[in-house]
């Protein structure tokens, strides 16, 4: 087996072993539609064809060279090899896979990440406008991208994800989005000497005001004045979170393995007793929904890999 194919195959074997973190029964995201399963025959036309399954099928058929093929070549070769047409959604998924395999742009540019995540979640990308993602779509997209290729995200993409999370009033993000927790929590520094507050995300530990970082003489470097640093200026600072994740994280740990239906029953009982949902309850409900959506996409992948095994020769 070629090295590239072996590497992906090993990842797919690992993916098959990843069990849902909680039962999907009763979840509003539902379960994969067993009446219309994905098979090799309909892989390139089925709306739920998983990007990782598409990647493996093309790698198995054409080797890693296909990552660099022009679109016209792909649209000629796939029907000949698989005896099938290609839907527009699957064409866009295939092009997104190529972008992931031939460049780092999905991890470096928030615009490219948005379009790749959009198509990986089953919607056609529209390149002339922004298409804001939901929290659950970001969760699933990051999970899929991790299967395709493990690459660290640049700050602009992390901030794009964090903005979406905060726009949904979430302060805490469990795996696989835990790598943006600092961007979500937004740590800030407070200077005890002058009262200045500023973001600590990209901070060197010195108060910008006390060390005259923004002085015209420093504008080219944006560095604190060294003579003031040598005098001990700007170090008397404390750090705090604008959006503290602690209480939500604790509540999540208590409930993360429960079915969402159980959580909803608990909330109904709480309401009947005259209690209101807490801020932690509201956030955990969203996180449970995102968890179930991610698990649904993982379950789809497992089922599709099982269906493709006879052709892959891995029974």
Secondary structure as UniProt FT lines:
FT   HELIX           3..17
FT   TURN            25..26
FT   TURN            28..29
FT   HELIX           34..36
FT   TURN            40..45
FT   TURN            47..48
FT   HELIX           51..62
FT   HELIX           63..68
FT   HELIX           71..82
FT   HELIX           88..102
FT   HELIX           105..108
FT   HELIX           110..120
FT   TURN            121..122
FT   TURN            127..128
FT   HELIX           135..148
FT   HELIX           155..167
FT   TURN            168..169
FT   TURN            175..176
FT   HELIX           178..180
FT   HELIX           181..185
FT   STRAND          187..191
FT   TURN            192..194
FT   STRAND          197..199
FT   TURN            201..202
FT   TURN            208..214
FT   HELIX           216..218
FT   TURN            219..221
FT   HELIX           226..230
FT   TURN            231..234
FT   STRAND          237..241
FT   HELIX           246..255
FT   TURN            256..257
FT   HELIX           260..272
FT   TURN            273..274
FT   HELIX           279..312
//
